[in-house]
């Protein structure tokens, strides 16, 4: 099977600060990838490079079997994206925003209207769909972004901290959505710090640390390699950070002492 995403010897720096120092991985159709790592490891940078939002890098990035810079913008029509920090047009209503995104992707008007109506209803946004986004809560905005990311039925979905602001029920629905999309052959590239969710939805984990891939495998494979039972434990072992309680104790002492 040919990889749907291939990253080879990816190097990226911000000024004199090296962020990615030779990242390598392949992703195959239908996989749900949990892309994790400490703050500043380069997770969001990797995603933005694959999406073509960052151009100044070294290495090879292929999506759908071809270098992204040989495809122009056309490959982006098969990709959905929920960014960590999204700039949403707050003066628009939810309906206007989804219509705008659907038009950008060339979704026929009748299909767009029917699909959007179903999705906003399922995510409990119907009562607010024609309200200005400026009136939305954080969770409502996140639901809108999730809908916008799939409105064109993409083959690959990039999710960067997608459940921020969602309530417990919405998170449970979202996890089932990811599983359902994977069963339909969609590929999901999921970046988050919430280890419990990553562990439950991912069939493969890629852990980025100090600019390189420090671990790559299923949760079960990484458990056997590190002798840790949880993804949080695996994360701590691989990154070498095990002083959580000590730092917390000193922090509390500084506050109350």
N, C-alpha and C positions, 0 to 999 in steps of 0.2 A: 504494500500500500504506500502510495506517495504521501509525504507530509503536506498538510494544508498550510502550515507555517514552518519556516526554517530560518533559524538565526545562527549565524556562524561568525565567530571571532569578532563579536560586537564590542566596539570600544567607543566611549563617549566621555567627554570632559566638559565641565563648566569652568572656563578660564583655566587656572592651574589645578583645579580640583578634578581628579579622575573619578568618575562615577561608575562606569562600566569598564571592566578591564579584560574583556575577552569572554563574553557570554555566548554559550552554545546550547541550543536545544532544538528539538523537532516536535511538532504537535501534529497529531493525526485526526482525521475527521471523526466526529462523535465523541471526542475526549472532553472531559471537564477538568481543566488544569487549575489547581490552586497555586497561584504565584505569590509566594510569601517572602518575608525578609524584614530586617530591622528598618526603622526610619532612616532614610537616606541611602538605602541599599541600591536604589535605581529601578524600582518596580514600575513606578509611573513613567519614568523616562523610557524604559523599554517599550511600554505600551504606546507611548506617543511616537516613538521611532517607527514601530510597526504600522501605525496609522498614517504615517507620512507627515506628522505634525512637527517633527524635528528632522532637519536635513543634515546637520553637521555631525556625522559620525563616521567611524571606520568599520568595515566588515560587510557582511552580506545579509540582507533581509529579503526573504522570499515569502510571498503569500500566493496561494493557489498555483504554486509551482514556478513562479516567475518573479524576478527582482522587482520590488515595488516601484522603482524609479523608471522601469521600462514600461509600466502599465498606465502611467498618468494617474488620473483620478478614478478611472473606471473600476478598479478593484474595490474601491471604497463603497461602491454601491451594494456590495455583497457583505458588508460589515456593519455591525451595530456597536454602539459605544455608550457606556454610562461613565462619565468622568468623575473623578473624586470631587472636584470643585467646578460646578457648571455655572456658566453665565446664561441665565434664562431671560428671555425678553419679558420682563415683568409687566409691561403695559399691555401685553397680549392676554387673551383668555386662553385657557387650556385647549379649547377647541381650535382657536386660531393658531396656536403653537404646533399642535399635532398636524393640522392641515398644512402648515408651512413646511414642516419636516417631511411629510409625505410627498408634497410637491417636489421638494429637492431630490427625493429618491425616485421620482417618476411613477409613484403608485397611482393607478387609475382612480379617478374621483369616486366612483361607486364602491370599489373595493376598499378604498381608504375610509370612506364614511362608515361602511358596515363593520369593518374590522375595528375602527376606533371606538364605535359605540359599544361593541362587545367587550373590548378590553377595559374601558373606563368603568363599565358596569361591574365587571368581575373584580376590579380593584377598588370599588366603592368610591369612585370619583364623579359619578353621574350628576350629583347635586351641585357640584362645583365646576363642572366642565366648561360652562360659559361664563364663569367668573374670572376676574383678572388674576393672573398668577401672583401679583403682589399681595393678594389676600391669602395665599396658600400657606399652610404650615410647612415645616421642613419635610415631614413625612409625605405630604401631598405632592410637593415638588418632586420628591424622589420617585414616587409612583408615576408621575407624568414623564420623568426622564426614562424610566424603565419602559413605559409604553412607547415613547418616541424611538427608543433603541431597537425595537422589534417590529415597528409598524410596517416596514418594507420586507419582512420575512428574510432576514439575513442568514447567510451560511455560517458566519463566525460572529461571536458576541464577546466583546471586551468589556469587563465590568471592574471598575476601580472603586472599591469601597461602596458598593451599590445599595447596601441596606441601612446606611446612616439615616436615622430619623424614623425608620419604620417601626411600627408596634409589633408585639410578639406574634399576633395572628398573621400580619402581613409578611413577616419573616418566614413563617411556616409555609405560607402560600408560595413565596418566592423560591424557597428551596425545592418545592415540588415542580415549579415552573422550569427551573434549571434541569432537573431530572427528566422532565417531559421533553424539553428541547433536545437533550442529548439522545433520547430514544428515537427522535425523529432525524437523527444524523447531524444535528447542529454541533458545532464546536464552541466551547465556552472557555474563555481565558479569564480567570477570576482572581483578582488581587484584593486582599483584605487582611486586617490585623485581628479579626475575630476568629480565633483558631477553631472554636467549636463548630462554627458554620462551615469553614473551609474543610475541616476534617469530614463532615457529614456529606457534603455535596461533591467532593472531588474524587475522581478515580486515579488521579496522579498529582503528586506534589512536586513543584520546582521551588527550591529554597535558594534565594539569592543572598549572598553575604560577602561583603568587602569587594563588590564588583564582579564576582564570578558565581557560577552555579555551584553551591556547596553540597547540595543533595538533590537527587532526582529519582523518583520512584513512587510506587503506591504507598499508602499509609502503612500497610502490612510490611512491605519491604523495608521501609525506613524504621519501623518498630524493631524488626529483627536486627537491623544494622546498628541501632543505637541502644537497644535494650530498654527503650522507653515505651510506656503504654499509650501515651497521649501525644497529639501533635504539638501541644505546648511543650511537653517534655523533650520531644525531638528537636523542636526549635531551640530550646535552651542548650541542649547538648551540642548541636551543630555550631551554634553561634558562640558557645563558650561563656554564656552569661547565666550565672546561677545565683546572683546575689540579690534577688528580688526582695526577700524579706529583710535583709540587712539594710538596704537603702530605705525601704519603707519605714523600718523602725527608727532610723536616724531622722527621717523626715517628720514623723509624728513627734519625736522628742524635740525637734527644733520648733515645732508649732506650739506645743503645750509646755515645754520646759522653761 
